[in-house]
Amino acid sequence: MLAARRTYGLGRSTLSTSAVAVSRCSRLGALAHATTARCRSTRIGSTRQVPAARQQHFSGGSAPGANSLSSSPGVGLGRQAGCGRRPTQLARKKGKTEWVRYQNMMHQRTGLARRDQLSSMRGGVVGPSVNNDAGSGGVETSADSSAAAAAAAAAEASEPDVATPTAAGSSVTLSPPATMATTSSESTAVIGLGPDDGDLAAPDTVPPIATTRQETSSRISSEDAVITDLDSRREAALNAELERKFGTEPPQLEEISGKTRRRRSRGRGRRGAARAVEGTANELQHEPPSAVSGGGGIAPAAESETGELNEVPVGEAAGPITGMSGDGAKPASGEGTPRSKSADESRRGRRNRRGGDATGDGRGGGSLGRGGRGKQAAAASEGWGGGGEGSEDSYSQQQGSAWKNVHAKKKLRWLLKGLASDYGVQEMLARHHISKHTMSKLLRVFEDLVLDHPDTAFPGEAGQKLQEEMSSLCYHPKFQADAVLMKRPIRTRTTSGRSFTFSSKQPKRGREGPFVKERNDVVEKGLIPRLVELAQESYADEIEATKRMDSIVDLRNPQQGFPLARLRKRRIIYHGGPTNSGKTYQAIERLKKAGADRQPGDGPAGLFCGPLRLLALEVYEQLNSQGVYCSLMTGQEKREVPFATHVSCTIEMASTVNEYEVAVIDEIQMLADEQRGPSWTSAVLGLNCPEIHVCGGMEGAVLVEAMAKETGDDFELREYQRKTELVCAEESLGNNYKNIQPGEK
Ligand SMILES: Nc1ncnc2c1ncn2[C@@H]1O[C@H](COP(=O)(O)OP(=O)(O)OP(=O)(O)O)[C@@H](O)[C@H]1O
């Protein structure tokens, strides 16, 4: 150690720290600790020295790079790899993007190059480059610290006085796995820094930015290539196995980039990979070869299971990729029977797709290594379009048979169930007087019709288009639910080749995504008219009954709630003006004349409606006192006068069924009352009377006129003015009711 200190001119503290690091690595001798020590060595001191003994210790003394002391200042790959982990791993761990990862790498490299430059300008020593040896296939460490010390002594002996880069150029052999060997070697070659590069401590040895970027991108792309190669090899193995079993080309899965695959797999891990592989294998097993080949109108299920298929365990189908669970290893049942008819098989496939205790192989980013991917691939292979390779092409040829697919049935039920609970669909059908009850029955009939007679369910060319669109829609409810449950957007492709992204949130009104828009296009223009047509054929009576009910309970047009009033032409005379201007007086004068030609037993001919019982009582007394027989009808009491030709009542007691000759509605401004307003509205709209006198302030004239226009009645406005000015009494009644004097006579 002392020799090493003299050689490299290190301070005591630096040396001691390095020594601690070396001794620790010597004791542990594990990859993690060696890596830690390496990282620490790059941080120790401004001179960034690594004792020769320690470097030799890393290289195991006898490693190929141990004696190839590099004179490089360490700006090359060894320096880049000095952090001990692949940059990709670091970036993944820190969740950084490619750009951030690249920037960090550049910063590190630039900083190290500057320190090398400073060291050389001071005449100091420069550190060794850490040479990545491509041939060792792993990290070589040694617990033999004595060998390291001996190597350091040898280095000191060869270069006793001058701290040269050559003397410092011990090599640390930290080789990546065999798959990464090419990458490391290539990177080193690009930089041009290797054991034979000589003295590169001069400032101009800092690699240009372009070169560094090229090296970085090359390294990353090389790693991607390696991973993609692994994926493709897994997929190729599975395809070869399936082709050998089924004798045909297996369904092609969706092509996605390696970057996308890794990003997706990062959040799902190995379990998702195993589940996806297993699920895909099951789907592929359930998908017969005939379906893959696209049988020109022949049901894929009918053509299906050969004995070979039934004998293929799922685990075998998955080949070398995964080890299957017990459930997954069970052979498919239903020998010789159509696949879609086998409920047991369907359940088994469902159970298998859940993954069981299957374990995946390797990293989760395998070519089939995702749950969603497997699901999507399964959808592509199982789908309504006949499944498998060329499903989109062969879909149109298999329209009739596609519905017999058991998965297509489920999707159809999802779709119809979603439609049944969709308020928009309910409203659209309600416009055609199809009630919710009728709709549920109709959808069941429609489902049977689609499954049993698809040509009848979708007649004509437009029907074929609708059927195709519906098959696309069938993916939507499930994926929409997945998006909501998984709280992340889900992107998928339909059998018609279009891709949709399902949001995890309910879209805001007016900002509907492609699902909603597409649903509106297909459902409103295609499916709803077909359902209405079907309902009119099958449930004509129910539609007619609903139509009558709708006409009664529909409150959007209240005037339609009084059919007797609507049967006659009415005339509404509005008496408007300030209080005590004689409006009611004139109306009652007209009321008195009603029923002159009435015979006994014909019933009342005149009606007075007021807001108060006392007002009704007042009119009742007034009319009877003047020889006009009038009954009193209030909520509190009822006074029926024999042979009465008139009725005085509170507004709530007015009948819209009885026929009157003349009616008076007083205090019409009470229309605006929150509690009792509807009573005046009903009276105005519903009195079965050809002549209606309405009394009140002028503020209600516009509204009554609009109501008359709505009901088709005539409207006449009579405006009144006070004869005398309204003057308040100068003195109060003195709290003595005896001071009240008679008013109107
Ligand atoms: N032409 C008239 N001849 C005799 N009395 C009249 C005449 N016009 C109005 N009156 C009397 O004036 C008083 C007020 O009349 P009326 O109640 O009809 O006014 P109004 O405008 O309906 O008042 P409100 O708006 O408070 O109901 C009543 O006592 C009524 O008898």
The ligand as an SDF file (V2000), in Angstrom:
LIG
                    3D

 31 33  0  0  0  0  0  0  0  0999 V2000
 -118.9000   49.3310  -12.2410 N   0  0  0  0  0  0  0  0  0  0  0  0
 -118.9360   49.1770  -10.9330 C   0  0  0  0  0  0  0  0  0  0  0  0
 -120.1360   49.4720  -10.3380 N   0  0  0  0  0  0  0  0  0  0  0  0
 -120.2310   49.3400   -9.0060 C   0  0  0  0  0  0  0  0  0  0  0  0
 -119.2600   48.9240   -8.1940 N   0  0  0  0  0  0  0  0  0  0  0  0
 -118.0840   48.6420   -8.7620 C   0  0  0  0  0  0  0  0  0  0  0  0
 -117.8700   48.7510  -10.1260 C   0  0  0  0  0  0  0  0  0  0  0  0
 -116.6040   48.3900  -10.3930 N   0  0  0  0  0  0  0  0  0  0  0  0
 -116.0740   48.0620   -9.2070 C   0  0  0  0  0  0  0  0  0  0  0  0
 -116.9520   48.2000   -8.2370 N   0  0  0  0  0  0  0  0  0  0  0  0
 -116.6870   47.9070   -6.8390 C   0  0  0  0  0  0  0  0  0  0  0  0
 -115.3420   48.2270   -6.5680 O   0  0  0  0  0  0  0  0  0  0  0  0
 -114.8350   47.2760   -5.6630 C   0  0  0  0  0  0  0  0  0  0  0  0
 -113.6100   46.6890   -6.2270 C   0  0  0  0  0  0  0  0  0  0  0  0
 -113.9630   46.0430   -7.3160 O   0  0  0  0  0  0  0  0  0  0  0  0
 -113.2370   44.6450   -7.7290 P   0  0  0  0  0  0  0  0  0  0  0  0
 -113.1460   43.8200   -6.5530 O   0  0  0  0  0  0  0  0  0  0  0  0
 -113.8800   44.1380   -8.8990 O   0  0  0  0  0  0  0  0  0  0  0  0
 -111.8470   45.2400   -8.0500 O   0  0  0  0  0  0  0  0  0  0  0  0
 -110.6470   44.3100   -8.4400 P   0  0  0  0  0  0  0  0  0  0  0  0
 -109.8870   45.0730   -9.4290 O   0  0  0  0  0  0  0  0  0  0  0  0
 -111.0880   43.0000   -8.7820 O   0  0  0  0  0  0  0  0  0  0  0  0
 -109.8640   44.3030   -7.1000 O   0  0  0  0  0  0  0  0  0  0  0  0
 -108.8040   43.2190   -6.7520 P   0  0  0  0  0  0  0  0  0  0  0  0
 -107.7520   43.4290   -7.7320 O   0  0  0  0  0  0  0  0  0  0  0  0
 -108.4160   43.5510   -5.3580 O   0  0  0  0  0  0  0  0  0  0  0  0
 -109.5040   41.9540   -6.8680 O   0  0  0  0  0  0  0  0  0  0  0  0
 -115.8640   46.2650   -5.4320 C   0  0  0  0  0  0  0  0  0  0  0  0
 -116.4830   46.4950   -4.2130 O   0  0  0  0  0  0  0  0  0  0  0  0
 -116.8330   46.4650   -6.5430 C   0  0  0  0  0  0  0  0  0  0  0  0
 -118.1920   46.1970   -6.1320 O   0  0  0  0  0  0  0  0  0  0  0  0
  1  2  1  0
  2  3  1  0
  2  7  2  0
  3  4  2  0
  4  5  1  0
  5  6  2  0
  6  7  1  0
  6 10  1  0
  7  8  1  0
  8  9  2  0
  9 10  1  0
 10 11  1  0
 11 12  1  0
 11 30  1  0
 12 13  1  0
 13 14  1  0
 13 28  1  0
 14 15  1  0
 15 16  1  0
 16 17  2  0
 16 18  1  0
 16 19  1  0
 19 20  1  0
 20 21  2  0
 20 22  1  0
 20 23  1  0
 23 24  1  0
 24 25  2  0
 24 26  1  0
 24 27  1  0
 28 29  1  0
 28 30  1  0
 30 31  1  0
M  END
$$$$
